[in-house]
Amino acid sequence: MGLDAGMNHDPDAELVARVGRGDRAAAQALMARHLPKMLSLARRMLPGRSEAEDCVQEAFLRLWTHAARWRPGAAKFETWLYRVTLNQCYDRLRRKPTLGLDAAAEIADSEPGPQAALENAALAAEVEAALAELPERQRAAVLLCHYQERGNIEAAEILGVSVEALESLLARGRRTLRTKLAHLKER
């Protein structure tokens, strides 16, 4: 798989080509490389852990079924995978009514002391709940830029919008989060 002039090297291009030829080891290597990021994104977009896992599984199934038609140079593989994962999240959000705040309390703990763990879990649950209330596109923009550490150009490409539109989504999302979480400043 060659590179187009002016296109950055895609570190996954060779693996995707191998997946397209039915190479299971290449598929496993791509999953090992990208699964944690996609799960993190889906868990923050969707109300339940199993829903997020199903969404990411579907995204990786699409990789398996579409790899033979992959055209390098159109977009980096990782950008495509983010877009597929987000589209799966959007589909699931539109299909099912959202769950209440109890579902947003699914927070990972990094083992601080018991009191600190309770406070951190409560704080994280409030942030997750506020994120869950954002409109889908604003939530995706915030998650890509702040949790997935994607740059504005790449996040805009993943979302299929201009950089200016992404910055607008980010500004509105941040403003809403600041308002919803303003009471936390007092702590």
C-alpha positions as CSV (number, residue, x, y, z in Angstrom):
1,M,0.0,0.0,0.0
2,G,1.7,3.2,-1.1
3,L,1.3,6.7,0.3
4,D,-0.2,9.6,-1.5
5,A,2.0,12.7,-1.8
6,G,1.4,15.0,1.0
7,M,-0.4,12.4,3.1
8,N,1.1,11.5,6.5
9,H,2.2,7.9,6.9
10,D,-0.5,5.7,8.3
11,P,1.0,3.3,10.7
12,D,-2.0,0.9,10.3
13,A,-2.0,0.8,6.5
14,E,-0.1,-2.5,6.2
15,L,-2.2,-4.2,8.9
16,V,-5.4,-3.1,7.3
17,A,-4.2,-4.5,4.0
18,R,-3.4,-7.8,5.7
19,V,-6.8,-7.9,7.3
20,G,-8.3,-7.4,3.9
21,R,-6.5,-10.6,2.8
22,G,-8.1,-12.4,5.8
23,D,-5.1,-12.2,8.2
24,R,-6.5,-12.8,11.7
25,A,-3.2,-11.9,13.4
26,A,-3.3,-8.5,11.7
27,A,-6.9,-8.0,12.9
28,Q,-5.8,-8.9,16.5
29,A,-2.9,-6.4,16.3
30,L,-5.2,-3.6,15.2
31,M,-7.7,-4.5,18.0
32,A,-4.9,-4.5,20.5
33,R,-3.7,-1.1,19.3
34,H,-7.1,0.6,19.1
35,L,-9.6,-1.2,21.3
36,P,-8.8,0.7,24.5
37,K,-9.3,4.1,22.8
38,M,-12.5,3.1,21.1
39,L,-13.9,1.6,24.3
40,S,-13.1,4.7,26.3
41,L,-14.9,6.8,23.7
42,A,-18.0,4.6,23.5
43,R,-18.3,4.3,27.3
44,R,-18.5,8.0,27.6
45,M,-21.0,8.3,24.7
46,L,-23.3,5.5,25.7
47,P,-25.2,4.9,29.0
48,G,-24.0,1.4,29.7
49,R,-20.8,-0.6,29.6
50,S,-22.3,-3.5,27.7
51,E,-23.8,-1.1,25.2
52,A,-20.4,0.5,24.6
53,E,-18.7,-2.9,24.2
54,D,-21.3,-4.0,21.7
55,C,-20.8,-0.7,19.8
56,V,-17.0,-1.2,19.6
57,Q,-17.4,-4.8,18.6
58,E,-19.6,-3.8,15.7
59,A,-17.0,-1.2,14.7
60,F,-14.3,-3.8,14.6
61,L,-16.6,-6.2,12.6
62,R,-16.9,-3.4,10.0
63,L,-13.1,-3.4,9.9
64,W,-13.1,-7.1,9.1
65,T,-15.8,-6.8,6.5
66,H,-14.6,-3.6,4.8
67,A,-10.8,-4.0,5.0
68,A,-10.5,-5.5,1.5
69,R,-12.0,-2.3,0.1
70,W,-9.8,0.1,2.2
71,R,-8.3,2.9,0.1
72,P,-5.2,4.4,1.8
73,G,-4.8,8.1,1.5
74,A,-8.5,9.0,1.9
75,A,-8.1,9.1,5.6
76,K,-5.9,7.5,8.2
77,F,-7.3,4.2,9.5
78,E,-7.6,5.4,13.0
79,T,-9.7,8.4,11.9
80,W,-12.0,6.0,10.0
81,L,-12.3,3.8,13.1
82,Y,-13.2,6.7,15.3
83,R,-15.8,7.8,12.8
84,V,-17.3,4.3,12.6
85,T,-17.3,4.0,16.4
86,L,-19.0,7.4,16.8
87,N,-21.6,6.5,14.1
88,Q,-22.3,3.2,16.0
89,C,-22.8,5.3,19.2
90,Y,-25.1,7.8,17.4
91,D,-27.2,4.9,16.0
92,R,-27.6,3.3,19.4
93,L,-28.4,6.6,21.0
94,R,-31.2,7.2,18.5
95,R,-32.5,3.7,18.7
96,K,-32.9,3.5,22.5
97,P,-34.2,6.0,25.1
98,T,-31.3,7.2,27.3
99,L,-31.0,5.8,30.8
100,G,-31.2,7.9,33.9
101,L,-28.3,9.2,36.0
102,D,-27.8,5.9,37.7
103,A,-26.3,4.5,34.5
104,A,-23.8,7.3,34.4
105,A,-22.3,6.2,37.8
106,E,-20.2,3.5,36.1
107,I,-16.9,5.1,37.0
108,A,-13.4,3.5,37.1
109,D,-11.5,4.0,40.4
110,S,-7.8,4.5,40.7
111,E,-7.6,3.2,44.3
112,P,-7.3,6.3,46.5
113,G,-8.4,6.1,50.2
114,P,-12.0,5.2,50.9
115,Q,-13.2,8.7,51.6
116,A,-11.3,10.2,48.6
117,A,-12.6,7.3,46.4
118,L,-16.2,8.2,47.3
119,E,-15.6,11.8,46.6
120,N,-13.8,11.1,43.4
121,A,-16.5,8.7,42.3
122,A,-19.2,11.3,43.1
123,L,-17.4,14.0,41.2
124,A,-16.7,11.7,38.2
125,A,-20.4,10.7,38.2
126,E,-21.5,14.4,38.1
127,V,-19.1,15.1,35.2
128,E,-20.2,12.0,33.3
129,A,-23.9,12.9,33.9
130,A,-23.2,16.4,32.6
131,L,-21.4,15.0,29.6
132,A,-24.3,12.6,28.9
133,E,-26.7,15.6,28.8
134,L,-24.8,17.4,26.0
135,P,-26.1,17.0,22.5
136,E,-24.5,14.1,20.7
137,R,-22.2,16.2,18.5
138,Q,-21.0,18.5,21.3
139,R,-20.4,15.4,23.5
140,A,-18.4,13.7,20.7
141,A,-16.3,16.9,20.1
142,V,-15.5,17.3,23.9
143,L,-14.7,13.6,24.2
144,L,-12.4,13.5,21.2
145,C,-10.5,16.6,22.1
146,H,-10.3,16.3,25.9
147,Y,-10.6,12.6,26.7
148,Q,-9.1,11.1,23.5
149,E,-6.5,13.9,23.1
150,R,-7.2,14.3,19.4
151,G,-6.2,17.6,17.8
152,N,-8.9,19.9,16.4
153,I,-8.0,19.0,12.8
154,E,-8.2,15.3,13.4
155,A,-11.4,15.6,15.5
156,A,-13.0,17.7,12.8
157,E,-12.1,15.1,10.3
158,I,-13.5,12.3,12.5
159,L,-16.8,14.2,12.9
160,G,-17.0,15.2,9.3
161,V,-17.1,18.9,10.0
162,S,-14.9,21.9,9.4
163,V,-12.4,22.9,12.1
164,E,-14.5,26.1,12.7
165,A,-17.6,23.9,13.2
166,L,-15.7,21.7,15.6
167,E,-14.5,24.8,17.6
168,S,-18.1,26.0,17.8
169,L,-19.2,22.5,19.1
170,L,-16.4,22.6,21.7
171,A,-17.2,26.1,22.8
172,R,-20.9,25.4,23.2
173,G,-20.2,22.1,25.0
174,R,-17.7,23.7,27.4
175,R,-20.0,26.5,28.1
176,T,-22.8,24.1,28.9
177,L,-20.5,21.9,31.1
178,R,-19.3,25.0,33.0
179,T,-22.9,26.0,33.7
180,K,-23.9,22.5,34.8
181,L,-20.8,22.0,36.9
182,A,-20.5,25.5,38.4
183,H,-21.5,24.3,41.8
184,L,-18.3,22.2,41.9
185,K,-16.1,25.3,42.2
186,E,-17.5,25.8,45.7
187,R,-16.0,22.4,46.9
